[in-house]
């Protein structure tokens, strides 16, 4: 429950639908694409995931904030969402790891939220009519005035949001998954000659970098604008294409860079936006999903093998646009959209979901092992053969 005298707030969708509720987090006005996430846990990871840049996230779980927030669960340095929507808010968290309440955390980072609305009705509307722009405001309580601002905002299709979330500088990531939370028996400690991975940051989650470090990789993170020549100058054993926000077709520089990197025939692994960029660099096309896949329980698989996966994306690859050199490895089993692909002869592969989880199940962690194996094979092939 929130304070007995909460501040009024409204949510207005681009079609004119109005929801009246109350403010939590920061006061103000924000406009973004309204989407929903079906996860029952992990709200802090969702809020700080750069893939949600430009979006207002509706949480379908009925109460948000029970476990508060803490620095360990952040997927980036700050919340990346434009705003948050919830049914109920817990003002006083109850968890031994909590260092702050959710409302105070959002207020600190100037992120508005609205609670007290029927999130079930809102989610059904998005499922029926598709994701659409909307606005939250504590300042503009006239729906017509807020609607005018919402209608003036650009749609998600065509937006390149990567420049807003990519790193400004090249840095090396060394932190592995905490020993308290390690779940895989196959991780390996760093060796004297670790595998070198250059991660192109389109909006990378920290837990992806932790998984790579946990498997013994030296991880060098570079901005999305980094030229292929600079990336290859590190002589990487593999290249990682990260997750990120916006329309993949608009990330033209990232696609061009990846196309240039393909010629080196080094192992390439892409996740989410990285999956779409890899597909696009191989000649595929993408399209916008009606309301996207955002949750922790999305089934993906092929040939009677099913993984329960964490997903967060609003675009997908057009199956008919794939060349004969590309093999589909996974489908989203809810709607049969492409969830994974690989090149038939070269070490390039990607998935539309999040094998690093955080939050979510760990069914797909083996994909990091596959990347490690591909890099070991690549390194072995480069070694001089005995005479």
ABEGO torsion letter per residue (X at the ends): XBBABBBBBBBBBAAGBBBBBBBBEBBEBBBBBBBBBABABGAAAAAABAAABGBBBBBABABBGAAEBBAAABABABBABABBBBABBBABBBBAABABBAAAAAAAAGBBBBBGBBAAAAAAAAAAAEBBBBBBBAABABAAAAAAAAAABBBABGBBAAAAABBABBBBBABBBBAAABABAABBBBBABBBBBBBBBAGBBAAAAAAAAAAGBBBBBBBAABBAAAAAAAGBABBBBBBEBEBAAABAAAAAAAAAAAAAGBBBBBBEAAAAAAAAAAGBBBBBBAAEBBEAABBBEBGGBBBBBBBBBABBBBAAABBAABBBABBBAAAGBBABBBBAABBBBBBABBAAEOBEBAAAAAAAAAAAAAAAAAAAAABBBBX
